Amino acid sequence: MLLADDWKDYELIDTGNGEKLERWGKYVLRRPDPQIIWPIRDEKGLWKKADAHYHRSQSGGGNWEFKKKLPERWEISYQGLSFYIEPTGFKHTGLFPEQAVNWKWMIDKIRSASRKINVLNLFAYTGGATVACAYANASVCHVDAAKGMVQWAKENLSLSGLGDRSVRFITDDVIKFVQREKRRGHQYDAIIMDPPSYGRGPRGEIWKIEDALYGFVEECIDVLSPKPLFFLINSYTTGFSPTVVSNILKMTVGKKFGGVVSCGEVGIPASASGIVLPCGIYGRWEAEKK
């Protein structure tokens, strides 16, 4: 398991009873997490100091209970990258801090390539990976179906002082975008994707990861350059094994380009207990070093 354990502006404080206690900058949030099936050891201490608590509704969704007035959004940083944090109506904050392990890996791969790298970031959300790749001086095409998330990503790029970097922001269905890029003859040296378990495109397109992922990765091969650098798949789908993602990469990208495939979990250790919270899986394909 890869551990995101070198944050300064973020801290997973404790976990228990289906919830996690986190510090985002100077604000402490209490949010649900279905994987946390162990009890809280001591709910009298730090847990009572949360500035906001997200309560899940039995009918779906939920709402924030604010113990004090928080700014609508605030900033946190990670090793030169900066992001806006905002408690949203769906419990999320606009950033997945465990992805720092992948940001570091991508930055290192791009900087070590000794050539200009063109990156395609699909299901790109608020642009954590986009900011990281731009920071490493890659050209990036950022694609997401949600207009609000694309705007948030633009703001994160500017907040990081990278507004002048070569980044294209596209609001579109990712599958249709890749198909158009194939017809246009456009190619990329690296592809990143963070596909949802289920989703709808801007025109009602339905995505189910178990039905669509393999075929979509096959489509993406057609927009890879002749000497690609890496291909990264992240997933938060419950029950999805890292080996599933590894197998897909071996049977698609690896079959055509050779290279090395690795997979595993990502996680964050809780500072109060040392217990590691699993936070999804990854599969990485990378070209063999020469």
C-alpha positions as CSV (number, residue, x, y, z in Angstrom):
1,M,0.0,0.0,0.0
2,L,1.2,3.5,-0.9
3,L,0.8,5.9,2.0
4,A,0.1,9.6,1.7
5,D,1.9,10.4,5.0
6,D,3.8,13.6,4.2
7,W,1.1,16.3,4.2
8,K,1.4,19.4,6.4
9,D,-1.9,21.2,5.5
10,Y,-3.9,18.0,5.7
11,E,-4.2,15.4,8.6
12,L,-6.4,12.4,9.1
13,I,-6.8,12.7,12.8
14,D,-8.9,9.6,13.7
15,T,-11.4,7.1,12.4
16,G,-14.3,5.1,13.8
17,N,-18.0,4.4,13.7
18,G,-18.3,5.0,9.9
19,E,-16.7,8.4,10.2
20,K,-13.3,10.1,9.8
21,L,-12.0,13.2,11.5
22,E,-9.8,15.4,9.3
23,R,-7.9,18.7,9.5
24,W,-7.9,20.7,6.3
25,G,-5.6,23.6,6.9
26,K,-6.9,25.1,10.2
27,Y,-10.4,23.6,10.0
28,V,-11.5,20.2,11.3
29,L,-14.2,18.3,9.5
30,R,-16.1,15.1,10.5
31,R,-17.3,13.1,7.5
32,P,-18.7,9.6,6.8
33,D,-16.7,6.8,5.3
34,P,-18.4,3.4,4.7
35,Q,-15.2,1.5,5.0
36,I,-14.7,2.5,8.6
37,I,-16.5,-0.4,10.4
38,W,-14.4,-0.2,13.6
39,P,-15.5,1.8,16.7
40,I,-14.2,5.2,17.8
41,R,-11.8,4.7,20.7
42,D,-12.6,8.0,22.5
43,E,-15.3,10.3,21.1
44,K,-15.0,12.8,24.0
45,G,-11.8,14.4,22.9
46,L,-10.8,15.5,19.4
47,W,-14.1,14.3,17.9
48,K,-16.0,17.0,19.8
49,K,-13.8,19.7,18.3
50,A,-14.9,19.4,14.7
51,D,-15.8,22.7,13.1
52,A,-18.3,21.0,10.8
53,H,-20.0,17.6,10.8
54,Y,-21.6,16.0,7.7
55,H,-24.7,13.9,8.6
56,R,-25.8,11.4,6.0
57,S,-29.5,11.2,5.4
58,Q,-31.3,7.8,5.4
59,S,-33.1,8.9,2.2
60,G,-29.8,9.7,0.5
61,G,-27.5,12.7,0.5
62,G,-27.0,14.6,3.7
63,N,-26.1,18.0,5.1
64,W,-23.4,19.8,7.0
65,E,-23.8,20.9,10.6
66,F,-21.5,23.9,11.1
67,K,-20.3,24.3,14.7
68,K,-18.8,27.7,13.7
69,K,-18.9,29.9,10.7
70,L,-16.4,28.7,8.1
71,P,-15.3,30.5,4.9
72,E,-17.1,29.3,1.8
73,R,-13.7,28.0,0.7
74,W,-10.1,28.1,1.8
75,E,-6.7,27.1,0.6
76,I,-4.3,24.3,1.4
77,S,-0.9,23.4,-0.2
78,Y,1.1,20.4,-0.9
79,Q,4.8,20.7,-1.9
80,G,4.3,23.7,-4.2
81,L,0.7,22.7,-5.3
82,S,-2.3,24.7,-4.0
83,F,-5.9,23.8,-3.9
84,Y,-9.3,25.3,-2.9
85,I,-11.2,23.3,-0.3
86,E,-14.9,23.6,0.0
87,P,-17.4,21.5,1.9
88,T,-19.9,20.4,-0.8
89,G,-23.4,19.1,-0.5
90,F,-22.2,15.6,-1.3
91,K,-19.8,15.4,1.7
92,H,-16.7,15.9,-0.5
93,T,-14.2,18.8,-0.2
94,G,-13.0,19.0,-3.8
95,L,-9.7,17.1,-3.1
96,F,-8.6,13.6,-2.4
97,P,-5.4,13.9,-0.4
98,E,-4.4,10.3,-0.8
99,Q,-3.7,11.1,-4.4
100,A,-0.5,12.9,-3.4
101,V,1.3,9.6,-3.8
102,N,0.3,9.6,-7.5
103,W,1.1,13.3,-7.9
104,K,4.7,12.7,-6.8
105,W,5.0,9.7,-9.0
106,M,3.8,11.6,-12.1
107,I,6.0,14.7,-11.4
108,D,9.0,12.4,-11.1
109,K,8.1,10.5,-14.4
110,I,7.6,13.7,-16.3
111,R,10.7,15.5,-15.1
112,S,12.8,12.4,-15.8
113,A,11.6,12.0,-19.3
114,S,14.0,14.6,-20.9
115,R,11.4,15.5,-23.4
116,K,8.2,17.5,-23.5
117,I,5.3,15.4,-22.3
118,N,1.7,15.7,-23.4
119,V,-0.8,14.4,-20.8
120,L,-4.5,13.6,-21.1
121,N,-6.4,13.7,-17.8
122,L,-9.8,12.0,-18.0
123,F,-12.6,12.2,-15.4
124,A,-10.3,14.9,-14.2
125,Y,-12.5,16.4,-11.4
126,T,-11.0,19.5,-9.7
127,G,-7.6,18.9,-11.3
128,G,-5.2,17.6,-8.6
129,A,-3.4,15.5,-11.3
130,T,-3.7,18.4,-13.8
131,V,-2.0,20.8,-11.4
132,A,0.8,18.2,-10.6
133,C,1.5,17.5,-14.2
134,A,1.5,21.3,-15.1
135,Y,3.9,21.8,-12.2
136,A,6.2,19.3,-13.8
137,N,6.0,21.4,-17.0
138,A,3.9,18.9,-19.0
139,S,1.2,20.1,-21.4
140,V,-2.2,18.9,-20.1
141,C,-5.6,18.3,-21.6
142,H,-8.1,18.2,-18.7
143,V,-11.5,16.6,-19.5
144,D,-14.5,16.3,-17.2
145,A,-18.3,16.2,-17.9
146,A,-19.1,18.6,-15.0
147,K,-18.7,22.3,-15.8
148,G,-18.4,23.3,-12.2
149,M,-15.5,20.9,-11.6
150,V,-13.7,22.1,-14.7
151,Q,-14.0,25.7,-13.4
152,W,-12.7,24.6,-10.0
153,A,-9.7,23.0,-11.7
154,K,-8.9,26.2,-13.5
155,E,-9.0,28.1,-10.2
156,N,-6.6,25.5,-8.6
157,L,-4.2,25.9,-11.5
158,S,-4.1,29.7,-11.0
159,L,-3.9,29.4,-7.3
160,S,-0.8,27.3,-7.7
161,G,0.8,30.0,-9.8
162,L,0.6,27.9,-13.0
163,G,-2.0,29.9,-14.9
164,D,0.5,30.4,-17.8
165,R,1.2,26.7,-18.3
166,S,0.0,24.8,-21.3
167,V,-3.4,23.4,-20.1
168,R,-6.6,22.9,-22.1
169,F,-9.8,22.6,-20.1
170,I,-12.6,20.6,-21.8
171,T,-16.2,20.1,-20.5
172,D,-17.3,16.9,-22.3
173,D,-18.2,13.3,-22.1
174,V,-14.7,11.6,-21.9
175,I,-15.5,8.7,-24.2
176,K,-16.8,10.9,-27.0
177,F,-13.8,13.3,-26.5
178,V,-11.3,10.4,-26.9
179,Q,-13.1,9.2,-30.0
180,R,-12.9,12.6,-31.5
181,E,-9.2,12.9,-30.6
182,K,-8.6,9.6,-32.4
183,R,-10.3,10.9,-35.5
184,R,-8.3,14.1,-35.3
185,G,-5.0,12.2,-35.0
186,H,-4.1,13.8,-31.7
187,Q,-1.8,11.8,-29.4
188,Y,-0.7,11.9,-25.8
189,D,2.4,10.6,-24.0
190,A,0.6,9.9,-20.8
191,I,-3.0,9.2,-19.8
192,I,-4.6,9.5,-16.3
193,M,-8.1,8.4,-15.5
194,D,-10.2,8.4,-12.3
195,P,-13.4,6.7,-13.5
196,P,-16.5,6.8,-11.3
197,S,-18.4,3.6,-10.5
198,Y,-21.5,5.1,-12.2
199,G,-22.1,8.3,-14.0
200,R,-23.9,10.2,-16.6
201,G,-22.4,12.4,-19.3
202,P,-23.7,15.9,-20.2
203,R,-26.1,14.4,-22.8
204,G,-27.4,11.5,-20.6
205,E,-24.6,9.1,-21.5
206,I,-24.5,6.3,-18.9
207,W,-21.2,5.0,-17.5
208,K,-20.9,1.7,-15.5
209,I,-17.3,0.9,-14.7
210,E,-17.6,-2.8,-14.8
211,D,-19.2,-2.6,-18.3
212,A,-17.2,0.2,-19.8
213,L,-13.7,0.3,-18.4
214,Y,-11.9,-2.3,-20.4
215,G,-13.3,-1.1,-23.7
216,F,-12.5,2.5,-22.9
217,V,-8.9,1.7,-22.0
218,E,-8.7,0.0,-25.4
219,E,-10.0,3.2,-27.1
220,C,-7.4,5.2,-25.2
221,I,-4.6,3.2,-26.7
222,D,-5.4,4.8,-30.1
223,V,-4.5,8.2,-28.8
224,L,-1.2,7.2,-27.1
225,S,2.0,8.4,-28.8
226,P,4.4,5.8,-30.3
227,K,6.6,6.1,-27.1
228,P,4.2,6.7,-24.2
229,L,5.5,7.4,-20.8
230,F,2.8,6.2,-18.4
231,F,-0.9,5.3,-18.0
232,L,-2.5,5.6,-14.6
233,I,-6.0,4.4,-13.5
234,N,-7.4,5.3,-10.1
235,S,-10.6,3.7,-8.7
236,Y,-12.8,4.1,-5.6
237,T,-15.3,1.4,-6.7
238,T,-16.1,-0.8,-3.7
239,G,-15.0,-4.3,-4.1
240,F,-12.8,-3.6,-7.1
241,S,-9.4,-5.4,-6.7
242,P,-6.2,-3.7,-7.7
243,T,-5.5,-6.9,-9.7
244,V,-8.5,-6.2,-11.9
245,V,-7.0,-2.8,-13.0
246,S,-3.6,-4.4,-13.4
247,N,-5.0,-7.1,-15.6
248,I,-6.7,-4.5,-17.8
249,L,-3.5,-2.6,-18.2
250,K,-1.5,-5.7,-19.0
251,M,-4.0,-6.8,-21.6
252,T,-4.2,-3.5,-23.3
253,V,-1.4,-1.0,-22.9
254,G,1.2,-3.6,-21.9
255,K,0.3,-5.9,-24.8
256,K,1.0,-3.1,-27.3
257,F,3.9,-1.3,-25.7
258,G,5.5,-3.7,-23.3
259,G,6.6,-1.9,-20.2
260,V,5.8,-2.5,-16.5
261,V,2.5,-2.7,-14.7
262,S,2.1,-2.2,-10.9
263,C,-1.0,-2.0,-8.8
264,G,-2.1,-1.7,-5.2
265,E,-4.0,0.3,-2.6
266,V,-3.5,3.9,-1.5
267,G,-4.1,4.9,2.1
268,I,-3.7,7.5,4.8
269,P,-2.5,6.8,8.4
270,A,-4.5,8.4,11.2
271,S,-2.3,10.4,13.5
272,A,-4.2,9.6,16.7
273,S,-4.2,5.8,16.3
274,G,-1.8,4.9,13.5
275,I,-4.5,2.9,11.8
276,V,-4.3,3.2,8.1
277,L,-7.5,4.1,6.2
278,P,-7.7,2.5,2.7
279,C,-8.6,5.1,0.1
280,G,-9.0,3.4,-3.2
281,I,-6.8,1.5,-5.6
282,Y,-4.4,2.3,-8.4
283,G,-3.0,0.6,-11.5
284,R,0.1,2.1,-13.2
285,W,1.7,1.2,-16.6
286,E,5.0,2.8,-17.3
287,A,7.5,2.4,-20.1
288,E,10.6,0.4,-19.2
289,K,13.6,2.6,-18.4
290,K,16.5,2.4,-20.8
